[in-house]
Each structure stands twice: as C-alpha cells, then as structure tokens.
Amino acid sequence: MSVTDAVLPGCAAVALVVFAVRLAREPRRLGNAVWLGVALLLTGLWLLRAALHLEWLTPILAGVVGVVALVVAVVLPAALIVNGVGMVRREGRSLANLLSFLLGVGMLVLEGLFFAPLGRWGSALVATAAVLACYFGFLFASLLGYSILYGGLRRRTGFDAIIVLGCGLAGGSVTPLLAARLDRAIRLYEREATPPLLVVSGGRGPGETTTEASAMQEYLRSRGIPAGHIRLEDRATTTEENLAFSTQLLPGGVRPPRVLAVTSNYHVFRTAVECRRLGLPFDATGAPTARYFLPSALLREFAALILHYRRTTVAACALIIGTGLALAIFA
C-alpha cells in the first residue's frame, strides 16, 4: 500500500469526524457545509483511487468521467442560460433575475478561453480563473448539499411560535412565493395540539400599497386563523430585521420560547445562520418554490452567504490569485 493509499482514507475519516462533532454542537454553522464538502471530496478521491486498481472498472470509470465532464461543460451552462431567459420573461429584467444567465455565459466563455492562443500570462490568468471557479463551485455544491441535510434535522412539532418571513407583494396582494410560506405555516399551526402564535413579518416596500405583514394577516384570516393567534411585525425590510423585530413580539412567559421561522426552501439555511448570528435559538423550515425560480434564488443565497463571510472569501481569492501569479513568474 502506497503512502497516498493510506493518507486519503485517514484524511477523509478525520474530516467526517470533525463534521460530525461540529454538526452535533451547532448545526447552524456555515463551516459545517465546508467540512461536509471536504469529507465527501476526500472520500470520493479515495474510492476513485481504490477503483483504479480494478482493471475491469477502468472503462466504466472513464465513461462516468466523460459523462460528468459533458454535463458540467455543456449541459449545465446551457441549462443556466435557458433558465436565465425564462426568469427574465417571467419575473422581469434585473441583475438578480439574470444571475443564472450570466453564470452560464461566463462558464462558456471560460471554457472557450482554454483553447485560445493567449500566451504565457493569458494562460496563467485563465488557469487562475478556472481555479477560482472550481473553488466557488465546491463551496456552492457543499452549501447546497448541507442545506438539504439541514432541512431534515429540525424538530417537527412542539413550537410556541411560528415566524413567517415576508418576501414582497404584488401591489397589495400576496404573491405565490409568499402564499407558499403562509400555507406551510398554516399546516404547522394545525399540526400542534396547542395552537402556536403566528408572527407575520414584513414592512412596506417600493410599489406596495400595504405592508407585507398586513397582507399576510389577511391571507391567514381568510384561511380560518383567529386574529388572536396572529401578531404583526410591519417594520422589517431584511431577514435580520424580520427575526430581530419578530422576537420582540414573542410570548414572554416561555423561557426560552420554541420558535420556528418559516421561509422558502432556498432561504432556509441562510435564515438559520442569521438566527445563530443574532443569538436566537430558532430553527428554520422552508416552503416549496417554483422550479424555474430555484437556480437564480440559490445563486442569490450563495452570494449573500459568501458576502457575509467576505473576509474569508477575500483571503481565499487572494491566496489563489497570488499562487497563480507566482507560478506564472517563476515557472
């Protein structure tokens, strides 16, 4: 057995143990996603190396790698571009709605540059850009995987209050996205033996004729929720304010209150991270989102989390770029 054959499984085991310990201590940490990604990557490399020793598996592995490369290089960017066009048609032209389109185009441009005669420095810049793309791709995949895992960890019942986060209105009416959150909250409310308090949170945004909280209250009342079980938080304009301001409306007789924040499924993990940052012992759960909306929404959430940890992001990018420049100079 070579040193590599012994080191890879050991590193994978260490990463899995670190992930398990961190998960048990606090599941609402962004670093958990990175440790999960590292553990899975090392495990995958170990299994791949072990499989390479089996000659009959070599052609199968080559075929799998070829399919994966085709999907990543061609199918994925094409799908992102198509999704971006659909987002603009359905939701209007804005930078947020163009994210998937721009990412797809950027991937194709980067791939094309690999075959262009750019010279030494041009090739070094393209290689550095590719490493940065792999780094952010790894982070995105890790966050997506951990977000799915986190969604299955929360408790199912026994809540004293449910906070429903607003997400904008169509004039003065509840949008399908917001209605899904409210419907999810209603199902959770009806599941409890003792009806929990429902806190609807959201202020009045540009182009809206009423506050999100007021529109959400009307929606809940029309579904049979008693007015006495609803409290309005009508000042918040961000997720942080949704949580902080809603906390002030929670019942004071329960220490600590068992609270669940309801949002859209793509927004669950960032909401949980925000709860931890604010020192709130809340869990989060998500409502279904239209499939066409998910790619752009997930990219927005990823960008928000990366910016939240911008010091780490800048340091990692500086290290990658600096290493690329050093190799170009001294290679």
N, C-alpha and C positions, 0 to 999 in steps of 0.2 A: 504493500500500500504506500503510495506516494504521500509527501507532506500535504499536498493540496487535497488529496482524498480524505485526510484526517482533519484538516483545518476547516473545510467548508461545513461539514455536519456539526462540528463543535461551535462554530460561529452562529450557525442557524439556530442551534439549541439555546445558546446564550441570548440571542435576540428574542426568541419565543418566551424565554423565562422573564426577561426584562419587560416584554409586552404584557405578559400575564400579571405580573406584580403591579405594574402601573395601572392596568385595567381594573384590578381589584381595589386599588386605593382610590382612584378617581377616574371614572370613565369619560368625563367631560374635558379631557385634555387633548389639544391638537397633537402633541408629541406622540400620543398613543397610535395615531394613524401612521406616523413615520416609522415607528418601531414595528408595527404590523407589516408595513410595506417592505422593510429591511428583512424581516424574518421570512416572509414569503419569497422574496427575491433570492436570498441565500439558499432557502430550501429548494427552490426551483433549479438553481445552478447546480446544487449537489445532486439532485435527481437526474438532471441532464447529463452531468459528468458520469454518473454511475451507469446510465443507459447507453452511453457511448462505448462502453466495454462490451456490450452485446451486439454482435455484428448484424444479427437479423433485425435489430431495431434501427440501424443506421438509415436505411432508405425511408422508413416511416418518419423518423425524426426530421430528415431532410424535407420531406413533403409537408410536415406540420410547420416547420420554419418558413418554408416558401409561402404557404397559405397566410400565415401571420404577417409576413412581410408585405404581401399583396394587400391585405386588409388595411394595414397601417399606412402604407404608402399611397394607395389609390382609393380604396373604398371609403375609409374614414374621412379624408379631406373632401371627397365628392359628396358624402352624406352631410357633412357640416355646411358646405356651400348651399346645398339644396335646402337644408333646414333654415339657413340664414335668409334665403329668398322667401321662404314661407313665413318666417317671423315678420319680415318687413311687410308682406302683404296683409297679414292678419292683425299685427299689432302696431304698425306704423314705423316710419324710419327714425331710428335713434341709434346712438352708439351701443346701448345695451342690447338692442334687438339685432345689431349687426355683428355681435361678438362671434357667433359660430361661423358666419360667412367669412369674416376677416381671418379667423384661425385656419379655416380650410384653405383659403388663398395663400396664407403665409406658409403653410406646410408644403403646398405645391411649389411655391417659389423657392423655398429652401432646398427641396429635392432637386429642382432644376439647376440650381447653382452648383451642385456637386459635379455636374457634367460640363460646366462652363470652364474655359481656359482662363483662370483668374490670376495665375502666378502664385508665388510663394505666400505673400501677405494676404491676398484674396482667399486662397485656400485655407490659410490659418483662421481667418475671420469666419469663414463658412463652417469650418470644423468646430470652432468655439461656439458658434450659434447653434450647431447641432447638439453639442453637449448641454448647452442651456435648455434646449427644447426637451432633451431626454430628462434633465433634472426636473423641470416643471411637469413633464408628463408623468414621471414617477410620483411626484407629490400629488398630482390630481388623481391618479389611479388609487393611491394609498388613501386619500381622503374619501373618495367615493366608496371604496371597499369598507372602510371603517364606519362611514356614515350608515351604510346598510346594516352592519353589525350592531352599531349603537341603537338603531331603531328597534332591535329585538331584545334589548336589555332592560328597558323601562318596566316599571310595575304596571299592572293592568287596572287595578281598582284601588279604592281607599283614599280618594282625594277630597280635600276640604274645599278646594277652589280650582277653577279652570280659567286660565287667562287665554283669551283669543286675540292673537296679534292681527292688526289691520294690515291691508296691503293695497289701499287705493280704491276709489269708487268710480263708477261711470256716471259722472254728473252727481246725482244724489242716490244712485242705485247700487246695490251690492253686485259686484262682478262675479262671474262663475268661479274664479280663483278664491275669492273671499267666501263665497257661499259654500265651497267645499270645506273650508276651515270651520265655518259655523255648523255645518252638518256633522262634521267629525266631533265637535264639542257637544252637540245635542246627543249623539249616540253615547258618548262617555257619561254625560249627565244622566241619561236614562238608565245606564247600567248600574249606577250607585244605589245602594239601599237608602242612604241618607243623601238627598239631592245636594250637590256642592254648589257653592257660589260661582256664578259665571261673571267674569270681568271682561268686558269688551273694550279693547284699547285701540285708539287711533284718533288723531286730530283731523283738521280740515286742510286738505292740500290744494294746490292750484287747480282751478277748473271744477272744484267740487262745491256743491250747493249746501252741503251739510257736513258735519263731522262723520268720520268713519264709525265712531262709537255709536252715534245716534242711528245711523243706517243699520248697523249690526243689531242694535237693540230691537228695532222694528222687525227685522228678519226673525229674531228669536221669538218675539211676541207672536208673530204670525204662525209660528210652529208650535205654539202652545206653552211656551216657557213663561211662568209667572213673573210679573215685573219685580216682585220682591226678591227674586233669585238672581237679578241682574244688576250689576253696577257698571257705571260708565266712567271710563278714563278717556277724556276727549282732548288731551293736550299733546300727546306723543307724536313725533314725526320720524323716529328712528327705532330700531329694535331695542337699543339700550334704553331709550325713554319709555317704550312700551312696557318693559319689565320693571324699570325703576319706579315709574309713576303708578303702575298697577299694584305694586307691592304695598303702597300706602293705603289701598282700599281693601286689603285682605282682612279677614276677621282677626281681632286681637286676642281672642280667648284661647286660641290654639297655639301651642309652642312646641316645636316650630310647625307652621301650617304645612300640610302635604299638598303641594301645588304642582299642577301640570300646565305647561304652556303649549298651546295648540297653534301650529303654523302650517306651511306647506311642506311636503316631504323633502324637497330640495333644500329647505331652510332649517331643518331640524338640528343638525349638528352645530351650525354657527350659533343658533339660539342657545343651545346647551353650553357652548363655550362662553357665550356672553353672560349666561347665568352664573357660571363659575367665576368669571372675572368680576362680577358685581357682588360676589359673596352670597348668592341666593341659592338655597338648597332645592332648586326646582329641577324637574325633569321636563323633557320636551317630546312631543309626538307630532306626526305630520299627516296632512290630508292629501289625497291624490291630486295630481297635477296633469293637465293635458300633455300628451306625449310630445307634441310639436314644440311645446314651451320649455321642456326639460333641458335640452342642451344649453341654450342660452342662459337659463336660470342657474344651472350648475356651474357654468363658467363665471357668472357674476358672483356666486357664493365663494367660489375658489379664489377669485381676485380679491374679494373682501377679506377672506382669512389671511391671504398672503400679505396684504397691506397691513393687517392688524399686527402681524409679526414682521414688519418691514425691516427691522434691524437684522434679524436672522437672514431674511431674503437678500438684503443688500450685501451682507458679508459673504453669503454663498456665491452670489453672482460675481462679486469682486474676486473671490478665490478662483472661480472657473475662468474668468476673463484673464486674470493675471497669469494663471498657469498656461493658458493658450498663447499669450504674448511671449512668455518666457521660452516656450518650446519653439515658437517661430524665430526668436532671436538666436537661440543657442543651438538649435537642432542642425 
